[in-house]
Structure formats: C-alpha cells, structure tokens
C-alpha cells in the first residue's frame, strides 16, 4: 500500500531587541536616508561644497574616476555625466500650476507613495533624467574594468553579464512563497537598480528576447509584468552602462557601428552616448600604456594618486544627485537651440550626391544634450545650467555618438544609421536598384529568368558589381507590388504580362 509521510514544517521567527544598518562587509555603522544613500554630516557637506568651488573640479573628477585605467578621458567624462544624471521632471497639464524645485524634480516624489489616479491626471508626461551609455570597441580596451569600477562606486547598482542574463532575471519573476504558498514577485536586475546604475557586460551576447525587455525600461523607465494573474508596473528608473564587442572581435572601420555590433536600431537609438573605443597602434601611446601597466605590478605600485579618494567621490556624487537640481538659464537655452540647429545643418553641408540631405541629429539628441548639460552643472553644484555646460555637452556628443554615426562610405554624419539601421546612401542605392530592375524586367514580360542571370545582366548594364542579396530584396518588393512571381526555392522569377510598369 502507498505510504504517505508528513514532514514537520517549521516557521522562522526572529525576536529583535535592537538593530542597526551596516554598509558593505567592513561592518561600519552608518545612517541611511530613504533612498539608501548615507546621510552626511555637516562637516562633510561643507567639505563637498568647498570642493565644488574649485575651478578645475571637472578635471579632478575625471582623474579620480578609475585612476588605474590609462587615458580614455572623454569616456570617463561621459560616464561621470551618467553617474550625476539629469533632472527627473513632471510636466503639468494645468497652466496655472506653479512648482518649485522640489515639485518639478521627480526625485523629491519618489520616496513617497505611488501617485494616485487623480495625481496622474494632472501629469502630462514624465521626463527621464537618466543617461544611458554604450561602450563598443576592441578587446582589451578596459571596457569591463570600467564597468566594474562604476558598479563599486555607485551607491546603488547591479552588475550583470549579457550571456548569463534572462528576461525574468532583468525584470521580475513569479515564484511561490515557501511558507504561504502564494505567488509573489521577485525583482530582477533592472528593478533592483532603481535610482541607480545597471552595468551590463557582454551586451552583444544577449538573446533577442532578453534584449527586447530593455526597450521599455530605457525610455519609459518602467517594467510591466502580467504573469500568473499578477499585473503590475514596476519602477526601473536606472541608468544603463553597457559594453559590447564587435562581431568579428575586432572593430572594422569600413563598416558602420550597426554592422559591427549587430544590435537592433531601436535599441541603439535609446543610448544617449555611444563610445567607440578602438585599439589603434601608435608607438608613443603604446609605450606610455605599457609603462603604466608595468608600474601597476611594482612592489609599490606606480599609480598617480587621484585628487579624490573613492569614499569622497561617492559622497560627492550622492550629494549632488539628491540635493542639486539645476535649471536651464536663458543663455543655456539659446545655446542649446543654436547648437541643435548647427547639428541638424552642419556648416559644410550634409548633402548626398543626388541632393538629398542626411539627418545628422534628431530630437532624441536634443534631449540627450539637455540631460548631459544638467549633469555637468551638477558636477559644480550649480543651481543653473550655463552656456559653457551646453558647449561641453555638445563636444561630448560629437566625440561619442556622432563619431559612431559617421558613414564609413561617405564620411558624413548620418543618424539614420543608428535610428533605422541603414544609412541614407544605402536607401538611395536600394531605390535606384529597384527602379532599374523594374525597367529591366518590363522588357521581358511573360518570361521566366534565373536570379543569377538577372544579377549578371544588371552588373553588365551598370558596370558595377550588384550583390545578389540586394537583387533578392528588390525582387521581393516587386512581388509584393504584383509585378513578378518570385520562386524562392528555385531562385527564379516570372515576369507577369498585362502589368503596367
């Protein structure tokens, strides 16, 4: 007969007389605010305020971030902007609603309860202030080391790898509670790093299903869950710092950044700054880098002492994120408008061979400039964004994203390459091939032709080698228009009669 055994089930209860919060493994006691940031003493705040008044505080912060990594100053400045972040704002519907710094800044409302439906009706839209950065480049260029340093420096953040991450690991999973046996949500990396930084290494090795989760988190900064009868929307107000390697392990300068890292354009366009870190041979820089690396292995490491230690840098960043909320001045607004128009219409012109103008900046780049300018003002503990902050933000955008958006075939800046995955030149060539193929087949109505013969004859007519995959794409378009009947299996095409071309 079947014997059933009943095991004893024990519930754990803890009687607490006193408890205190500790940070890290060192066991130092500290007092924390609601956001998980250590509350600073008055003497520490005065020290931070005095540091912010130094004229070269921007360079001091850059040299203090990851001092063991040689150079990469522009990358470090962009990462610093991400760690300070911009302002999270709510835009009110009512015109008569007036608000001070605390009302407009989203961070002042985050510690309270979730806004009710009545409060949401008064809010038109939310402006995110978190900056997302993608590091792409050759192996051995300190990308992973920089991610590890940022994770250790951040007061709240998660470090994960793209290969070992799943969709539920990034968002939330539904598990059964061992005691109550009820279904509960367990937060993933993006939710746990709310109001912090999520560092994702090996970003190019993530699966498509996992990568699709990031679209909502990077723009709306929420994670929607609908599993096992649990429907909720979790906050994921986090900055994403990702690193990716090229497909061929080594970056090919003759290909675009989309072709090198094979990421969907809808995801690439959500990154505010895209840095290309290339390993270019140079005798002088190679010698200095080798001396720097060898110096790290001395009995007394030959490392230049940074102007600010790790604890001071962490306190400086946390205080700025929590208490400094700069506003755009009139001069900064005028400079933003002027710079954006110059990016859209560069002085040298961004005109193709047939007179079409490529897109060198989009409204997303304008919002990125605003966030970066606010972060630069936070570094100086300034209450308003100045013209100099906007100019530096434009410079960072040019050395980062616009360098990645340069078409290697023409040398022109084309943001369509990041936004849509194809450059304007490629779309023009595709349209030219489509029109030429349509004219070529109009003279051969009622005939069945092999695709390789069509490709060969088109190459002879145009005196340019036409790739067969582009011919196949044009044939599929013609079949959708009802002009031809394309047999994918036999690689043949039949031109229909009675069709006006």
C-alpha positions as CSV (number, residue, x, y, z in Angstrom):
1,X,0.0,0.0,0.0
2,X,1.0,3.6,-0.6
3,X,2.5,5.2,2.5
4,X,2.4,8.9,2.9
5,X,4.8,10.7,5.1
6,X,4.1,14.1,6.7
7,X,7.3,16.1,7.3
8,X,7.4,18.7,10.0
9,X,7.2,22.3,8.8
10,X,8.8,25.0,10.9
11,X,8.3,28.7,10.5
12,X,11.2,31.0,11.4
13,X,10.5,33.9,13.9
14,X,13.2,36.4,14.9
15,X,12.7,38.4,18.2
16,X,14.7,41.6,17.7
17,X,15.7,43.9,20.6
18,X,17.9,46.3,18.6
19,X,19.2,46.6,15.1
20,X,21.3,49.0,13.1
21,X,22.3,49.3,9.4
22,X,25.8,48.5,8.2
23,X,27.4,49.1,4.8
24,X,29.4,46.5,2.9
25,X,31.4,43.8,4.6
26,X,33.6,46.1,6.7
27,X,30.8,46.4,9.3
28,X,31.0,50.2,9.7
29,X,27.8,51.6,11.1
30,X,26.0,54.4,9.2
31,X,22.8,56.2,9.0
32,X,21.0,56.0,5.7
33,X,18.3,58.1,4.1
34,X,15.2,56.6,2.5
35,X,17.0,56.3,-0.8
36,X,19.7,54.1,0.5
37,X,22.3,56.9,0.5
38,X,24.4,57.5,3.6
39,X,23.4,60.7,5.4
40,X,26.3,63.1,5.5
41,X,27.4,65.1,8.5
42,X,27.5,68.9,8.4
43,X,31.3,68.9,8.2
44,X,31.3,66.5,5.2
45,X,28.8,68.7,3.4
46,X,30.9,71.8,4.0
47,X,33.9,69.9,2.6
48,X,31.9,68.9,-0.5
49,X,30.7,72.4,-1.0
50,X,34.3,73.7,-0.8
51,X,35.4,71.2,-3.4
52,X,32.7,72.2,-5.8
53,X,34.0,75.8,-5.8
54,X,37.4,74.8,-7.2
55,X,37.7,76.0,-10.9
56,X,39.1,72.7,-12.1
57,X,36.7,70.4,-10.3
58,X,35.7,68.8,-13.7
59,X,39.2,67.6,-14.3
60,X,39.7,66.5,-10.7
61,X,36.6,64.3,-11.0
62,X,37.8,62.9,-14.3
63,X,41.2,61.9,-12.9
64,X,39.6,60.5,-9.8
65,X,37.3,58.1,-11.8
66,X,39.1,54.8,-12.4
67,X,42.7,56.1,-11.9
68,X,44.1,52.7,-12.8
69,X,42.7,53.0,-16.4
70,X,45.0,55.0,-18.6
71,X,43.6,57.9,-20.5
72,X,40.0,57.4,-22.0
73,X,39.3,60.9,-20.6
74,X,36.3,61.5,-22.9
75,X,34.8,58.2,-22.0
76,X,35.3,58.9,-18.3
77,X,33.7,62.4,-18.7
78,X,30.6,60.7,-20.3
79,X,30.4,58.1,-17.5
80,X,30.7,60.9,-14.9
81,X,27.7,62.6,-16.6
82,X,25.8,59.3,-16.3
83,X,26.6,59.0,-12.6
84,X,25.5,62.5,-11.8
85,X,22.4,62.3,-14.1
86,X,20.0,65.0,-15.2
87,X,16.7,66.2,-13.6
88,X,13.7,63.9,-13.5
89,X,10.7,66.2,-14.2
90,X,6.9,66.1,-14.4
91,X,5.3,68.3,-16.9
92,X,1.9,69.6,-15.5
93,X,-1.2,69.8,-17.6
94,X,-2.6,72.9,-15.9
95,X,-1.0,76.1,-16.9
96,X,-1.7,77.8,-13.6
97,X,0.2,75.1,-11.7
98,X,3.3,76.6,-10.2
99,X,6.0,74.5,-8.6
100,X,9.4,74.9,-7.0
101,X,12.4,72.8,-7.4
102,X,11.0,70.0,-5.3
103,X,7.8,69.8,-7.2
104,X,9.3,69.6,-10.6
105,X,12.1,67.2,-9.7
106,X,10.9,63.6,-9.8
107,X,13.5,62.5,-7.1
108,X,11.6,64.5,-4.5
109,X,8.5,62.5,-5.0
110,X,10.0,59.0,-5.3
111,X,10.2,58.3,-1.6
112,X,6.6,58.9,-1.0
113,X,3.6,56.7,-2.0
114,X,2.8,55.9,-5.6
115,X,0.9,58.7,-7.3
116,X,-2.9,58.1,-7.4
117,X,-5.0,58.3,-10.5
118,X,-6.0,61.9,-9.6
119,X,-2.4,62.9,-9.4
120,X,-1.7,61.1,-12.7
121,X,-4.4,63.1,-14.4
122,X,-2.6,66.3,-13.5
123,X,0.6,65.0,-15.0
124,X,1.0,65.2,-18.8
125,X,4.3,63.3,-19.2
126,X,7.5,62.4,-17.3
127,X,10.9,63.5,-18.4
128,X,13.6,61.0,-17.6
129,X,16.9,62.3,-16.4
130,X,19.0,59.1,-16.5
131,X,21.7,58.9,-19.1
132,X,22.4,55.6,-21.0
133,X,25.9,54.8,-22.4
134,X,27.1,52.1,-24.7
135,X,30.8,51.3,-24.9
136,X,31.8,49.4,-28.1
137,X,35.3,48.6,-29.2
138,X,38.2,46.2,-29.5
139,X,39.0,43.6,-26.8
140,X,41.5,44.6,-24.1
141,X,40.4,48.3,-24.0
142,X,39.3,48.3,-20.3
143,X,35.6,48.3,-21.0
144,X,34.8,45.6,-18.4
145,X,37.2,47.1,-15.9
146,X,35.4,50.5,-16.2
147,X,32.1,48.8,-15.7
148,X,33.3,47.1,-12.5
149,X,34.7,50.3,-11.1
150,X,31.4,52.2,-11.8
151,X,29.5,49.4,-10.1
152,X,31.7,49.6,-7.0
153,X,31.5,53.4,-6.9
154,X,27.7,53.6,-7.3
155,X,25.7,53.5,-4.0
156,X,23.0,51.5,-5.7
157,X,23.6,49.4,-8.7
158,X,23.7,45.9,-10.2
159,X,26.4,44.3,-12.3
160,X,25.3,41.5,-14.7
161,X,26.6,39.8,-17.9
162,X,24.6,39.6,-21.1
163,X,25.3,35.9,-21.7
164,X,24.1,34.9,-18.2
165,X,21.0,37.1,-18.1
166,X,17.5,36.1,-18.9
167,X,14.4,38.2,-19.4
168,X,12.9,37.4,-16.0
169,X,16.4,37.9,-14.5
170,X,16.3,41.5,-15.7
171,X,12.7,42.3,-14.9
172,X,10.9,40.2,-12.4
173,X,10.0,36.5,-11.8
174,X,6.9,35.0,-10.3
175,X,7.7,32.4,-7.6
176,X,5.8,30.6,-4.9
177,X,6.4,31.7,-1.3
178,X,7.7,28.7,0.6
179,X,5.6,29.5,3.7
180,X,2.3,30.9,2.5
181,X,2.4,29.1,-0.9
182,X,1.2,32.3,-2.6
183,X,2.5,33.6,-5.9
184,X,4.9,36.6,-5.3
185,X,7.1,38.8,-7.5
186,X,10.9,38.7,-7.2
187,X,12.6,41.7,-8.6
188,X,15.2,41.5,-11.3
189,X,18.3,43.5,-12.0
190,X,16.6,46.5,-13.6
191,X,14.1,46.8,-10.7
192,X,16.8,46.3,-8.0
193,X,18.9,49.0,-9.6
194,X,16.1,51.6,-9.4
195,X,17.6,55.1,-8.9
196,X,21.0,53.6,-9.5
197,X,23.1,52.2,-12.3
198,X,22.7,48.8,-14.1
199,X,26.0,47.7,-15.6
200,X,25.6,45.1,-18.4
201,X,28.7,43.5,-19.7
202,X,28.8,41.4,-23.0
203,X,25.8,43.3,-24.2
204,X,26.1,41.9,-27.7
205,X,25.7,38.3,-26.5
206,X,22.3,38.8,-25.0
207,X,19.4,36.9,-26.6
208,X,16.8,38.8,-28.6
209,X,14.1,38.0,-26.1
210,X,16.2,39.4,-23.2
211,X,17.2,42.5,-25.2
212,X,13.6,43.4,-26.1
213,X,12.9,43.9,-22.4
214,X,15.2,46.9,-22.3
215,X,13.1,49.0,-24.7
216,X,10.5,49.9,-22.1
217,X,13.0,50.2,-19.3
218,X,15.3,52.6,-21.2
219,X,12.6,55.0,-22.4
220,X,9.6,54.8,-20.1
221,X,11.7,53.6,-17.1
222,X,9.1,51.0,-16.1
223,X,8.9,47.3,-16.3
224,X,5.4,45.9,-17.0
225,X,4.5,42.4,-15.6
226,X,1.5,40.3,-16.5
227,X,2.1,36.8,-15.2
228,X,0.1,34.2,-13.3
229,X,-2.7,36.7,-12.6
230,X,-0.3,39.4,-11.3
231,X,-0.5,42.6,-13.3
232,X,1.8,45.4,-12.2
233,X,4.2,48.1,-13.4
234,X,7.5,48.3,-11.5
235,X,9.8,51.3,-11.5
236,X,13.1,50.9,-13.3
237,X,14.5,54.4,-13.1
238,X,18.0,53.3,-13.8
239,X,20.9,54.4,-16.0
240,X,22.3,51.6,-18.2
241,X,26.0,51.3,-18.8
242,X,26.6,48.5,-21.4
243,X,29.7,47.3,-23.2
244,X,29.7,45.3,-26.4
245,X,32.3,43.7,-28.6
246,X,32.2,43.7,-32.4
247,X,31.0,40.7,-34.3
248,X,34.4,39.8,-35.7
249,X,36.1,40.5,-32.3
250,X,38.0,43.4,-33.9
251,X,36.2,46.6,-35.0
252,X,36.1,47.0,-38.7
253,X,36.4,50.7,-39.6
254,X,35.0,50.0,-43.1
255,X,31.6,49.0,-41.6
256,X,29.1,51.0,-39.7
257,X,28.6,50.6,-35.9
258,X,25.3,48.8,-36.6
259,X,27.0,46.3,-38.8
260,X,29.9,45.9,-36.3
261,X,27.9,45.0,-33.2
262,X,24.6,43.7,-34.8
263,X,22.3,45.4,-32.3
264,X,18.7,46.5,-33.4
265,X,18.5,50.2,-34.3
266,X,15.5,50.7,-31.9
267,X,17.8,49.8,-29.0
268,X,20.8,51.7,-30.3
269,X,18.8,54.9,-30.6
270,X,17.9,54.9,-26.9
271,X,21.6,55.3,-25.8
272,X,22.5,58.9,-25.2
273,X,26.2,58.4,-25.8
274,X,27.8,55.6,-27.9
275,X,31.6,55.5,-27.5
276,X,33.9,53.7,-29.9
277,X,37.0,52.5,-28.1
278,X,39.5,51.4,-30.7
279,X,42.9,49.9,-30.3
280,X,45.0,51.8,-32.8
281,X,48.7,51.1,-32.9
282,X,50.9,54.1,-32.0
283,X,54.5,53.9,-30.8
284,X,54.3,56.8,-28.3
285,X,50.9,55.9,-26.8
286,X,51.8,52.2,-26.7
287,X,55.0,53.0,-24.8
288,X,53.1,55.1,-22.2
289,X,50.4,52.5,-21.8
290,X,53.0,49.7,-21.3
291,X,54.8,51.8,-18.7
292,X,51.5,52.5,-16.9
293,X,50.6,48.8,-16.9
294,X,54.0,47.6,-15.7
295,X,54.0,50.2,-13.0
296,X,50.9,48.6,-11.5
297,X,52.8,45.4,-10.7
298,X,55.7,47.1,-8.8
299,X,56.1,46.2,-5.2
300,X,54.9,49.8,-4.5
301,X,52.5,50.4,-7.5
302,X,53.4,53.4,-9.6
303,X,50.0,54.9,-9.6
304,X,49.3,58.6,-9.7
305,X,47.4,59.5,-6.6
306,X,43.9,60.7,-7.6
307,X,42.7,64.1,-6.3
308,X,39.7,62.5,-4.6
309,X,39.6,59.0,-3.0
310,X,36.7,56.6,-3.6
311,X,34.7,57.5,-0.5
312,X,34.9,61.2,-1.1
313,X,34.0,60.8,-4.8
314,X,31.0,58.6,-3.8
315,X,29.8,61.2,-1.3
316,X,30.3,64.0,-3.8
317,X,28.1,62.2,-6.4
318,X,25.4,61.1,-4.0
319,X,25.0,64.6,-2.5
320,X,24.7,66.1,-6.0
321,X,22.1,63.6,-7.1
322,X,20.0,64.1,-4.0
323,X,20.2,67.9,-3.5
324,X,21.4,69.7,-6.6
325,X,18.7,70.3,-9.3
326,X,19.9,72.9,-11.8
327,X,17.6,74.9,-14.1
328,X,18.3,75.9,-17.7
329,X,19.3,79.6,-17.9
330,X,18.3,81.8,-20.8
331,X,21.8,81.7,-22.2
332,X,21.9,77.9,-22.0
333,X,18.5,77.6,-23.7
334,X,19.7,79.9,-26.6
335,X,22.9,77.9,-26.9
336,X,21.0,74.6,-27.0
337,X,18.8,75.9,-29.8
338,X,21.8,77.2,-31.7
339,X,23.8,74.0,-31.3
340,X,20.9,71.8,-32.2
341,X,20.3,73.7,-35.4
342,X,24.0,73.5,-36.3
343,X,24.0,69.8,-35.7
344,X,20.9,69.5,-38.0
345,X,22.5,71.7,-40.6
346,X,26.3,71.5,-40.4
347,X,28.3,74.4,-41.9
348,X,29.9,72.1,-44.5
349,X,26.6,70.7,-45.6
350,X,25.4,67.1,-45.2
351,X,24.1,66.7,-48.8
352,X,24.4,63.5,-50.8
353,X,25.2,63.0,-54.4
354,X,21.7,63.4,-55.6
355,X,21.0,66.5,-53.5
356,X,19.3,64.7,-50.5
357,X,20.2,65.9,-47.1
358,X,21.1,63.3,-44.4
359,X,19.9,63.6,-40.9
360,X,22.8,64.4,-38.5
361,X,20.7,65.0,-35.3
362,X,17.2,64.1,-34.0
363,X,15.1,65.4,-31.1
364,X,16.5,62.5,-29.1
365,X,19.9,64.1,-29.4
366,X,18.5,67.4,-28.2
367,X,17.1,65.7,-25.0
368,X,20.4,64.0,-24.5
369,X,22.1,67.4,-24.7
370,X,19.7,68.7,-22.0
371,X,20.4,65.8,-19.7
372,X,24.2,66.0,-20.2
373,X,24.2,69.8,-19.6
374,X,22.3,69.3,-16.3
375,X,24.7,66.6,-15.2
376,X,27.7,68.9,-16.0
377,X,26.1,71.7,-13.9
378,X,25.6,69.2,-11.0
379,X,29.3,68.5,-11.0
380,X,29.9,72.1,-10.0
381,X,27.0,72.1,-7.5
382,X,25.5,74.9,-9.7
383,X,21.9,75.9,-9.4
384,X,21.6,76.7,-13.2
385,X,23.0,75.4,-16.4
386,X,25.4,77.8,-18.1
387,X,26.5,78.3,-21.7
388,X,29.8,76.5,-21.0
389,X,27.9,73.4,-19.8
390,X,26.0,73.2,-23.1
391,X,29.1,73.6,-25.2
392,X,30.8,70.8,-23.3
393,X,27.7,68.6,-23.7
394,X,27.8,69.3,-27.5
395,X,31.5,68.3,-27.6
396,X,30.9,65.1,-25.7
397,X,28.0,64.3,-28.2
398,X,30.3,64.9,-31.1
399,X,33.2,62.7,-29.9
400,X,30.8,59.9,-28.9
401,X,27.5,59.4,-30.7
402,X,28.2,61.4,-33.9
403,X,31.6,59.6,-34.3
404,X,29.7,56.3,-34.1
405,X,27.1,57.6,-36.6
406,X,29.7,58.5,-39.3
407,X,29.0,56.6,-42.5
408,X,32.3,54.9,-43.4
409,X,31.4,55.0,-47.1
410,X,30.9,58.8,-47.4
411,X,32.4,60.2,-44.2
412,X,29.2,62.1,-43.5
413,X,27.3,62.0,-40.2
414,X,24.0,60.1,-40.7
415,X,21.9,59.5,-37.6
416,X,19.6,57.3,-39.7
417,X,22.3,54.6,-39.4
418,X,21.6,54.4,-35.6
419,X,17.9,55.1,-35.7
420,X,16.9,52.8,-38.6
421,X,20.0,50.6,-39.1
422,X,20.5,51.9,-42.7
423,X,22.2,55.0,-44.0
424,X,20.6,57.4,-46.5
425,X,23.1,56.3,-49.1
426,X,22.1,52.6,-48.7
427,X,18.4,53.6,-49.1
428,X,19.2,55.6,-52.2
429,X,21.1,52.7,-53.7
430,X,18.3,50.3,-52.9
431,X,15.7,52.6,-54.6
432,X,18.0,53.0,-57.6
433,X,18.3,49.2,-57.9
434,X,14.6,48.8,-57.6
435,X,13.8,51.2,-60.4
436,X,16.5,49.8,-62.6
437,X,15.3,46.2,-62.0
438,X,11.7,47.2,-62.8
439,X,12.7,48.8,-66.1
440,X,14.9,45.7,-66.9
441,X,12.0,43.3,-66.3
442,X,9.4,45.4,-68.2
443,X,11.2,44.4,-71.4
444,X,10.9,40.7,-70.6
445,X,7.2,40.2,-69.8
446,X,6.0,36.6,-69.9
447,X,9.5,35.1,-69.5
448,X,11.0,33.1,-66.6
449,X,14.5,34.1,-65.6
450,X,17.1,32.8,-63.2
451,X,18.1,35.2,-60.4
452,X,21.8,34.7,-61.2
453,X,21.2,35.7,-64.8
454,X,19.3,38.8,-63.7
455,X,22.1,39.8,-61.3
456,X,24.8,39.2,-64.0
457,X,23.0,41.3,-66.7
458,X,22.3,44.1,-64.2
459,X,26.0,44.2,-63.3
460,X,26.9,44.4,-67.0
461,X,24.5,47.2,-67.7
462,X,25.5,49.3,-64.7
463,X,29.3,48.4,-64.9
464,X,29.1,47.9,-61.1
465,X,29.0,44.6,-59.3
466,X,25.5,44.2,-57.9
467,X,25.2,42.0,-54.8
468,X,22.7,39.2,-55.3
469,X,21.1,39.6,-51.8
470,X,20.2,43.2,-52.8
471,X,18.6,41.9,-56.0
472,X,16.6,39.4,-53.9
473,X,15.3,42.2,-51.7
474,X,14.2,44.2,-54.8
475,X,12.5,41.1,-56.3
476,X,10.5,40.6,-53.1
477,X,9.4,44.2,-53.3
478,X,8.3,43.7,-56.9
479,X,6.4,40.5,-56.0
480,X,4.6,42.4,-53.2
481,X,3.6,45.0,-55.9
482,X,2.3,42.2,-58.1
483,X,4.8,42.8,-60.9
484,X,6.6,39.4,-60.8
485,X,6.2,35.9,-59.4
486,X,9.3,35.1,-57.4
487,X,10.1,31.4,-56.7
488,X,12.4,31.4,-53.6
489,X,13.2,27.7,-53.8
490,X,14.2,27.6,-57.5
491,X,15.8,31.1,-57.4
492,X,13.8,32.1,-60.5
493,X,11.4,34.9,-61.3
494,X,8.5,35.0,-63.8
495,X,7.5,38.4,-65.2
496,X,3.8,38.7,-65.4
497,X,2.1,40.0,-68.5
498,X,-0.6,42.7,-68.6
499,X,1.0,44.7,-65.8
500,X,1.6,48.3,-66.4
501,X,5.0,49.2,-65.1
